[in-house]
């Protein structure tokens, strides 16, 4: 008899539950026992799906940024670079409204030192959007060497940090 496959619905429930705990009470409140109990499963499910709480935290960030990337991917590119930049900002806003706990967990729970940051790709998209605006002359006084700094300012305005 082969072992039973891990249920993807349980995995997603653990991610959502973990995001809610992180968003509401912070990482110090996140424990295997609490996540499992609130998700209605066993502590073994946490280990089966993630191996550790650190891996669960990584999965929460990865899931949140994957959802945001999917929404950004759905945006059509237009001939108006500033409109595209604004539309992407609206996606950030609606993502935060649609799933506030996941959004809060993605942006407040920082990855451990040495971990890759799931948010880097999303930030690079923003840098590219700013670069498009500068190249098109839509931000005429912008120094192209400041693209990342401008993107950083827009990034903070988009999600309030």
Backbone torsions as a table, in degrees:
resi	resn	phi	psi	omega
1	UNK	NA	127.9	-179.3
2	UNK	-85.6	154.2	179.4
3	UNK	-64.9	150.3	178.7
4	UNK	-69.5	140.4	178.4
5	UNK	-71.0	145.0	177.6
6	UNK	-67.0	133.7	-177.1
7	UNK	-78.1	118.8	179.9
8	UNK	-62.6	-27.3	178.1
9	UNK	-67.1	-36.2	177.4
10	UNK	-67.0	-42.3	178.5
11	UNK	-57.0	-48.2	-178.3
12	UNK	-66.4	-36.9	177.4
13	UNK	-62.2	-40.4	177.9
14	UNK	-65.4	-39.4	177.6
15	UNK	-63.7	-48.6	-179.7
16	UNK	-62.4	-43.0	179.1
17	UNK	-64.3	-45.1	178.2
18	UNK	-60.6	-41.1	178.5
19	UNK	-62.3	-42.3	-179.8
20	UNK	-63.5	-42.2	179.2
21	UNK	-66.4	-46.8	178.4
22	UNK	-57.6	-46.1	-177.1
23	UNK	-65.8	-37.6	-175.3
24	UNK	-87.4	-39.2	-170.8
25	UNK	-124.5	-6.8	178.7
26	UNK	86.0	169.5	-175.6
27	UNK	-61.1	-33.3	-177.8
28	UNK	-63.8	-22.1	179.5
29	UNK	-87.7	-8.5	-176.3
30	UNK	-83.4	115.3	176.7
31	UNK	-135.4	155.4	178.9
32	UNK	-56.4	-46.7	-178.0
33	UNK	-61.6	-45.6	-177.8
34	UNK	-67.0	-45.6	-179.6
35	UNK	-60.4	-46.3	-179.0
36	UNK	-62.6	-46.6	-178.8
37	UNK	-61.8	-46.0	-177.9
38	UNK	-71.7	-23.8	176.5
39	UNK	-87.5	-7.0	179.0
40	UNK	74.0	35.5	-179.4
41	UNK	-138.4	-171.2	-178.9
42	UNK	-95.6	161.2	175.8
43	UNK	-62.8	-30.7	179.1
44	UNK	-60.6	-31.3	179.1
45	UNK	-62.3	-36.8	178.1
46	UNK	-62.1	-46.2	-179.5
47	UNK	-68.9	-36.3	179.2
48	UNK	-63.0	-44.0	-175.5
49	UNK	-86.1	-28.7	-172.3
50	UNK	-129.2	-26.4	-179.8
51	UNK	87.8	-32.7	-178.8
52	UNK	-164.3	168.2	177.0
53	UNK	-68.5	-34.5	176.6
54	UNK	-60.8	-40.9	178.7
55	UNK	-67.2	-35.4	175.8
56	UNK	-62.7	-44.5	178.5
57	UNK	-60.2	-41.3	176.9
58	UNK	-61.9	-41.3	-179.2
59	UNK	-66.2	-36.7	177.8
60	UNK	-61.8	-49.6	179.5
61	UNK	-63.0	-43.8	-179.3
62	UNK	-61.7	-43.4	179.3
63	UNK	-64.4	-45.7	-179.7
64	UNK	-61.4	-45.3	-179.6
65	UNK	-71.7	-30.7	175.8
66	UNK	-65.5	-40.3	177.6
67	UNK	-64.2	-42.6	178.9
68	UNK	-64.6	-42.5	178.5
69	UNK	-61.6	-40.2	178.9
70	UNK	-62.3	-41.9	178.6
71	UNK	-67.0	-39.6	178.0
72	UNK	-67.5	-36.8	178.0
73	UNK	-61.5	-29.5	-178.1
74	UNK	-75.4	-13.0	-179.8
75	UNK	-73.8	130.8	174.9
76	UNK	-76.7	146.2	172.8
77	UNK	-85.2	135.8	178.8
78	UNK	-114.6	-177.0	175.8
79	UNK	-83.3	0.1	-178.4
80	UNK	-111.8	101.3	-175.0
81	UNK	-61.8	-38.5	-179.7
82	UNK	-69.0	-39.6	177.0
83	UNK	-62.7	-38.9	177.8
84	UNK	-64.6	-41.4	177.8
85	UNK	-62.4	-43.3	178.7
86	UNK	-66.3	-39.6	179.3
87	UNK	-63.1	-39.6	177.3
88	UNK	-64.5	-37.7	176.3
89	UNK	-62.2	-38.2	177.3
90	UNK	-65.6	-34.8	176.4
91	UNK	-62.7	-43.7	176.3
92	UNK	-56.9	-48.3	-177.2
93	UNK	-60.8	-50.2	-178.5
94	UNK	-67.7	-31.6	175.6
95	UNK	-62.5	-42.0	178.4
96	UNK	-65.6	-36.7	178.3
97	UNK	-73.4	-38.6	-177.0
98	UNK	-69.4	-39.8	-176.3
99	UNK	-139.5	69.6	-172.4
100	UNK	-61.2	-34.5	-178.8
101	UNK	-70.5	-42.4	177.9
102	UNK	-64.1	-44.3	-178.7
103	UNK	-60.5	-46.2	179.8
104	UNK	-63.5	-43.2	179.7
105	UNK	-63.2	-39.8	-179.4
106	UNK	-61.2	-39.6	-172.0
107	UNK	-98.6	-13.0	-179.8
108	UNK	-107.0	-27.4	178.3
109	UNK	-89.5	103.4	-176.4
110	UNK	-76.7	146.3	177.7
111	UNK	-67.3	152.4	177.6
112	UNK	-63.8	151.7	177.7
113	UNK	-53.6	129.8	179.2
114	UNK	90.9	-14.0	175.7
115	UNK	-78.0	148.4	171.3
116	UNK	-69.5	150.6	-179.6
117	UNK	-102.8	117.2	-179.2
118	UNK	-61.3	-19.5	-178.1
119	UNK	-84.1	-8.2	-176.9
120	UNK	-60.5	-44.4	-179.4
121	UNK	-61.7	-37.3	178.4
122	UNK	-67.1	-42.5	178.2
123	UNK	-63.7	-39.7	179.4
124	UNK	-62.5	-32.7	175.0
125	UNK	-62.4	-42.3	179.5
126	UNK	-64.6	-42.8	177.0
127	UNK	-57.1	-44.4	179.8
128	UNK	-64.5	-38.9	177.1
129	UNK	-62.7	-41.8	177.7
130	UNK	-66.0	-41.4	178.5
131	UNK	-59.6	-42.2	178.2
132	UNK	-61.1	-41.9	179.9
133	UNK	-64.0	-41.8	179.2
134	UNK	-66.4	-46.8	-178.1
135	UNK	-62.6	-31.9	-179.8
136	UNK	-82.5	-2.1	-179.2
137	UNK	78.4	12.5	-179.1
138	UNK	-78.4	-22.9	172.1
139	UNK	-116.8	72.4	-167.6
140	UNK	-61.8	-30.4	-177.7
141	UNK	-93.3	7.4	-177.2
142	UNK	-77.9	131.5	174.0
143	UNK	-82.5	119.1	-177.4
144	UNK	-54.8	-25.7	178.5
145	UNK	-71.2	-11.8	-179.4
146	UNK	-99.1	11.4	-175.9
147	UNK	-53.9	-48.9	-178.4
148	UNK	-64.2	-36.5	178.8
149	UNK	-66.7	-43.0	177.3
150	UNK	-62.3	-44.0	179.1
151	UNK	-60.8	-39.3	177.6
152	UNK	-61.7	-39.8	177.5
153	UNK	-65.7	-42.8	179.4
154	UNK	-67.0	-40.1	178.2
155	UNK	-55.5	-47.4	-178.7
156	UNK	-67.7	-35.7	177.8
157	UNK	-68.0	-33.3	-176.8
158	UNK	-66.9	-35.5	-176.5
159	UNK	-126.7	14.1	168.1
160	UNK	76.8	19.5	178.4
161	UNK	-111.2	NA	NA
